[in-house]
Amino acid sequence: MQPDESKQQILDDFGDALRDIVSIVGGAYPAAYRFVQDHHDAAVARDHYPLERRAMIEDRFAALPSRYPHIRSVPSLNKKDTSGYYRLSYNRSVLTQSKTEGLLSLPRDADHRRTLATTPQLALGLFAPESQARAEDADAVYGVVVHGPDEADCSRMAFIGIQIPDAAGKTILAHINLFHLWDEGHGPVAFPTVPIIPAAPRLKIVARQVEQEPGG
């Protein structure tokens, strides 16, 4: 699998859910900013803001299957059990999220990101693997939803995309810019009670031609 194929795999697997993922992340910026301003003293509100923003994003990631039942949202902990996160997965794609300095800036080092990237990214064949991938994971792709604030106004999201890292989490093999899906006037996502279920592929029915024997 080549980088362009891995990008298309994520786009195909998550489909319309990517727009909601973008709205979840983008909507958390102003929502978390208002929350810390209302509940904390101005001197410490800025310190609480990144933590509250991350918590809001992860909470809504947890609820994503209520709208898209085919997507799994799995609560997980890093190896030291000091930080929790949700892993979104469907078919052959896995996503987590992280704030970064730029669309092409790598996220901070994290045990879970390195672990998730190690096995799936072996399939890309762009680096020397340190271990053999399990057969059932050989065609999986791991991506990180990266995002960051506007330098002039930290309550607004400046960029959002998906990075596909190498096994060590040190190199970006491919990236997808998702900012065009962001509607700033949309506000935080509120999931409906009626889930969205992908339509089953339609089978094309071809009439069978029966050949008649001569003289029949």
N, C-alpha and C positions, 0 to 999 in steps of 0.2 A: 504493500500500500504506500502510495506517495503522499506528500503533504496536501496537495490539492484534493486528493481522494478522502483524506481524513477530515478535511474541512467540510466537504460535501456530506460525509457520513453524519457529522453532528447536525448540519442543517436539515438533513432528511429525517433524522431520528427525533429531534425536538420540534421541528416545524413551527407551527403557530405559537407554541409555548414560549419561543424565544422572545416574542413581543411582550408577553406577560413578565418574563424574567427581567427584561429591560425596564418595564414599568415598576416592578418591585424594587429594583435597585435605585432607579432614578427618583421614585417617589419617597424612598427612605431618607434621602438627603434633606429636603425641607421639613419632612415630618419629624425626624430626629432632632433637627436644629430647633424647631419650635418647642419640642418636648423639654429639652435641656434648658432652654431659656425660661420656660414656665416653672420648672421644678428645681432649678439650682441657682445659686448665687452667680452673678456675672463673672466673678473672679475664677470660678471653677467650671463654669458651663462648658467652656471650650475643651476642657480635659475629658468631660463626660461624653461629648458629642460623638467621637469615633466609636466608642463602645456602644452607645445607644443605636447608632446607625447600623452597625454590624448586627446587633441583636434583632433589630426590626427586619433586616434582610433575611437573616436565618429563620426567623419566625415565619415569614411568608414563604420561604422555600419549603418549610415543613408542611405548609398548607397547600402547596401546588397540586398534589394529587387529588384534592377535592374538585379541582377543575379539569384536570387531565389524569384520569384514573390509570392510564397506561404508564405514567411516569412514577418511579419509585423515589421517595425522599427518605433517606436512611440517616438517622442520627448517629453520629460517630464522635470519637474522642481521639486526640493525638496520642502518641505513644506514652507521653508523660502524664496523661489524664488531666492536663491543666487547661485545655481549651476544647470546646465542642463546636461542631459544624454539621451541616447537612450535605449529603452527597446525593445529587440528582442523577438518576440513571434511567435509560430506556434503550432497549435493543442492544446496540453495540457501542453506546456512548455514555460517558460519565462526566458530570460537571460539578465543580465547587466554585466558590467566589472569593475574591480578595481585592482589597484596595491597593493600587500601585501608584507610582509617580507619573506614569504615562502609559499610553496604549501599548507601547513596545518596551516598557520597563518590566523586568521580571518581578514577581511577587517576592516578599521576604521568604527566606528559607523556612519550610515547615515540614515536619516529619510526614504528615498525611499526604501532602502534595507529592513529595518524593516517592512515597510508597505507592500511591495511586498511579503515578506515571511510569514506574519501573516496568511493570508487566505489560500494560496495554501498548506503550510506545515502542516496545520491541518490534511490533509489526511494521513500523515505518521503515526499518532497515537503514537508518541514517547514522547509526552509531554502533559501536561494539558493545553488545550486551554483556553484563556481568553474570547473568544467570539466564536459564532457559525459561521461556514463557510457558505457562500452562496452556494446553491445547484449546481449552474453552475460552481463554482470554486473548488468544492470538490476534483476533481481529477487532478488539476493543480500542476505543480512542478516548483519552482523558484530556479534558480542556478546563481551563480556569477562566471564569467570567471576571475580567479585570475592569476596574472603574476607578475614578478619582474625582476630587472636587475642583471647581473653578477657583483659580488663584485669587480672583477679585471678589468672589462670593462663595464661601465654603458651603453654603446651604444649597448650592446648585451643582449638579453633576456635569463635569466637563467632557468626559469621554466614557465609553463602555465598549467592550469587545470580548472576544474569546481568544486566549492563547493556548496553543498546543505545545507543551514543553517536552524536552527530551527526558530520558530516564532519570537523570541527575537533577532535573529542575534548573539547569544552568543555561540552557539555550532554548530559544523559541524556534520551533520547527515550522510553525505556520500560525497565522492569526486571522481573525475575522472581525471586521469593524461592524458593530451593531448600533452605532449612534443614530443612524437614519431611522431606527425603529422607535426612538424616544420622542414622546409627545409630552412636553413639559406641562401642558395644561391639563393632562389626564389626571394627575394626582395619584395617591397611593392605590394599589390594586385591592379591590374588595371582590373576592371570588364568589360567583353565583352558586346557588344551591344545585343547579342543574349541571352535571359534569359534561365536558366535551369529550366525546369518544371518537377516535379516528374512524373514518368510514372504511369498511372492508373493501378490498379490491374487487372490482366487478369482473366476472369471468365472461369472456366472449364465447358465445355459443355458436358453433359452426355446424350447420346441417350436414349430416353425413350423406354422401352420395352413394346410392346403391347401384352397382353396375349390373345391368341385366345381361343374361346370357343371350347369345345370338338366337333369334327365333322365339325368344321367350315373351 
